Amino acid sequence: MEHYFTNNTNLKSELRTINYTYGEQTLTFTSDLGVFSKDKIDFGSRLLVETFLRAKKSGISILDVGCGYGFIGLTLAKLSNTVSTLVDVNKRALHLAEMNAKKLGVKSTIYESDIYTNVTGKFDCIITNPPIRTGKETVMQFLIGAKDYLTENGELWFVMRKDQGAKSAIARLHDIYTEINIVEKSKGFYIIVCKSCWLYSVFLVQFYIGGRDSF
Ligand SMILES: C[S@@+](CC[C@H](N)C(=O)[O-])C[C@H]1O[C@@H](n2cnc3c(N)ncnc32)[C@H](O)[C@@H]1O
């Protein structure tokens, strides 16, 4: 069975356009067979983008991991002036993301990467609608692995449905991040923001290494 994350070079092409309207602005994306949510913007991705836009984090650097045809990273570059980097394993999705960046007139860095394998540098925000169909362990690699690519006060933003294991993912992430908040909920989708407070981590290390009595 074909999945949206497999590379099938024999797959025929049927380009289509998708319009996305936010406030006064309408952005047009080109999509195709063989990519995630090829006919419409995914509800979870839309909720993630709009929650982020309301947080008004303009001008920061972001990494959209598992970018598909680029809806998340390119919309934020266009509407929130983020410096966006987009990665995916699906070559067709990456080609579409390049086309969409050009059409939207945004400068973004777009390249192939198996999760973080080819990613270098650090980002103020890593944002993702992770590929649930690849299985729980791969999804956790998206979420846990983000920690190594975040700046000191950087944040991981992701969307997950309650019935696709959001609560158990959050429970596992408590070992990695010091602060985890569900910042939006709609139709069973959660928008989750994780960060690590550097000072808090230092405190915890001191607390356990130095012995609780010293506090
Ligand atoms: C749920 S889709 C989200 C796509 C896009 N961000 C959106 O919101 O429309 C997840 C994406 O992750 C990509 N993906 C799957 N496995 C991956 C991996 N190992 N490394 C990078 N991307 C991967 C898929 O190709 C797919 O485009």
The ligand as a MOL file (V3000), in Angstrom:
LIG
                    3D

  0  0  0     0  0            999 V3000
M  V30 BEGIN CTAB
M  V30 COUNTS 27 29 0 0 0
M  V30 BEGIN ATOM
M  V30 1 C 0.8710 14.5210 8.6560 0
M  V30 2 S 1.9120 14.9340 7.2790 0 CHG=1
M  V30 3 C 2.0280 16.7100 7.4580 0
M  V30 4 C 2.3900 17.3930 6.1660 0
M  V30 5 C 2.3770 18.9080 6.2040 0
M  V30 6 N 3.2330 19.4220 7.2610 0
M  V30 7 C 0.9780 19.4380 6.3680 0
M  V30 8 O 0.6840 19.9230 7.4590 0
M  V30 9 O 0.1870 19.3500 5.4290 0 CHG=-1
M  V30 10 C 3.4870 14.3410 7.8170 0
M  V30 11 C 4.6290 14.5230 6.8440 0
M  V30 12 O 5.7930 13.8800 7.3980 0
M  V30 13 C 6.5400 13.3170 6.3430 0
M  V30 14 N 7.3880 12.2570 6.8820 0
M  V30 15 C 7.0960 10.9650 7.1450 0
M  V30 16 N 8.1570 10.3140 7.6230 0
M  V30 17 C 9.1570 11.2110 7.6700 0
M  V30 18 C 10.5160 11.1400 8.0840 0
M  V30 19 N 11.0550 10.0090 8.5240 0
M  V30 20 N 11.2750 12.2610 7.9900 0
M  V30 21 C 10.7490 13.4200 7.5350 0
M  V30 22 N 9.4710 13.5420 7.1340 0
M  V30 23 C 8.6790 12.4680 7.1940 0
M  V30 24 C 5.4970 12.8260 5.3550 0
M  V30 25 O 6.0430 12.6580 4.0650 0
M  V30 26 C 4.4390 13.9330 5.4600 0
M  V30 27 O 4.6550 14.9170 4.4900 0
M  V30 END ATOM
M  V30 BEGIN BOND
M  V30 1 1 1 2
M  V30 2 1 2 3
M  V30 3 1 2 10
M  V30 4 1 3 4
M  V30 5 1 4 5
M  V30 6 1 5 6
M  V30 7 1 5 7
M  V30 8 2 7 8
M  V30 9 1 7 9
M  V30 10 1 10 11
M  V30 11 1 11 12
M  V30 12 1 11 26
M  V30 13 1 12 13
M  V30 14 1 13 14
M  V30 15 1 13 24
M  V30 16 1 14 15
M  V30 17 1 14 23
M  V30 18 2 15 16
M  V30 19 1 16 17
M  V30 20 1 17 18
M  V30 21 2 17 23
M  V30 22 1 18 19
M  V30 23 2 18 20
M  V30 24 1 20 21
M  V30 25 2 21 22
M  V30 26 1 22 23
M  V30 27 1 24 25
M  V30 28 1 24 26
M  V30 29 1 26 27
M  V30 END BOND
M  V30 END CTAB
M  END
